[in-house]
Amino acid sequence: MAAIVTPSGMSPAGRLAVALGRGLVLKNPVMTASGTFGYGEEYAPFCDLNRLGAVVVKGISLEPRLGNPPPRIMETPAGMLNAVGLQNVGVRAFINEKLPYLRQFDTKVIANIFGESGEDYCRVAELLGAADGVHGIELNISCPNVKKGGIAFGALPEAAAEITGQVRGATDLPLIVKLTPNVTDITVIARAVEAAGADALSLINTLTGMAVDIERRCPRLANITGGLSGPAIRPVALRMVWQAVQAVRIPVIGIGGIMAAADALEFLICGARAIQVGTASFIRPTAANEIVVGIEDYLRRHDMGHVDDLIGSLVTTVGGGKDGCC
């Protein structure tokens, strides 16, 4: 896989720097995952925000949302189920109350956005585009389109492309589209949103799951179903990221069960240009910082001058010898 370069024709400055399209360059490939890092300030006492490539904030809607009633989160044997329901302060409160704090850091701020209609998405994107300190938008298309019977925007390639195109027309900010894994073929969706104007992809969002209290014989989540995240989904996420990398020319950001540097390295080797740390931050608030250090150490140990030398270096030929694997 060829390295993505800046307009000057050179790899981004800095050993760990990565370019994600439309002028968005991160100092390193480690981002936080939306919904797991609040608005950044909550983690600042434990995690050096200046060491991160980007902070992806909690999903933002046009108006404030209270989310779903409890119980709405539970631990699973290798991860967690959540049905928080995208609780957030709304875009105006985010701009006025949350964004000023993030401006003090030398770290990119990516706003994850969602809505129930194209109009909702576009208005949020317009307001964020006019705000100082937002460097990109991540489009959550796992949300139900109320005008189309509640089917998720990201479940069908036509709907995914339509909402991507609408938001692309509403903002000049770099646009990352976050893909749902709850589809038949991730590559079809990936190509559709690329053609509609996405600058990069992030995947995967959570897998739909549920749990039952066998004594009470009722769901453990008030919403019945929720999103499964954590180490249990990492092999699925890695497979989908690898497939997406083969299918599109735009950068791909890997998400799903990344708990340590070794996990992040798997995604980078498979072609992801950046990764997002999610559930791990609940367990170890320092996880994202530790992963940055781990990637740096790997490059040194393998005598790699730039992270571009690592990205997409997967060897898939079977057999021994210098160019073989396994």
Disulfide bonds with the S-S distance in Angstrom:
none
